[in-house]
C-alpha cells in the first residue's frame, strides 16, 4: 500500500489525472483495481504503520501470555452451539 501511494505521489502533477496515473504506472506494476487505488489513497498509511508497530511491540512485550488481550480481559465470543434449548 505504501509503495502504491509513493508511486502515485511521485507521478501526481498539475493536469495529470488519477485515471492516467493508474493506467500508466499503478495498474501495470501492482495489478490492483482503480477502486483499490482510491481506498489506498484514502488510508493514512503512516498512521496505520505506527499502529501496527505499537501493536507488535505490545505482543512482543507480553511474555508467555501469547497474544495481547487473549486472557480473561479479551473479547468474548458468542457461542450459539452451547446454549440450552
N, C-alpha and C positions, 0 to 999 in steps of 0.2 A: 504494500500500500504506500509506503514511504517513497519507494523508487518511482512509482507511477506519479505521485504528486510532484516529485522533484523534476521529472521529465516534463510534466505539464507546465510547471512554473518557469522552467528554462526556455520553453518554446512560446510562452504567453507574451505576446507583443500587441501593441495597439493595432487594431484592424485584423488580427488573426482570430478566427472563430474557434470555439471549443471543438466543434464538429471537425474542422480541418486538422487541429492538433490530434484529435482522436484517430481520424482516418490515416494520417500520415505517420505519426510517431507511436501512439499508445497501442492501437489495435495490432499492428504487425509485431510489436515486441512483447506485449504482455497477454494478448489474446483474451481480453475482457470485453464485456459489452459497454456501450456508452452509458447505460443506466448504472452499471457498476462504477464507472469513472465518476459520475456525478455523486454517488454515495461516498467514494473515496475523497473527493474534493470537499465534501461537506463534513468530513470527520476530522476533528482536531488531532492530528497524528502525534504531535509532540506530547499532548496531554495524555493520550492513550498509552504511549510508551512509558511515561512517568508512572502511570497507574499500574502497568504491568510490572515494572521494575520494583515498585513498592510492594506489590502483592507477592512477587517472587522472594523478596527479602523476608517477608513475614513467614512464608512457608519454610524457607531455609533455616530461619532462626527459631522454629518451633520445636526443635529437638526430636524426640521419639514419638511425638504425638501425631505424626502423619500430617495430613492436610490441615491447615489452619481452619478452625471453626468446625472440625468434624466431631468434636466431643459433644457433651450434653448441651452446650450453647449453640450448636449447629442448627441448621434448618431442618425442621421436622417434615417428613414425607407422609402424605396422606395414604393410608392403606385401605383400599376398598375391598380387599380379599379377606381380611381378618376381622371383619365386622360381624357381630351376631345378627342372625336372621330373625 
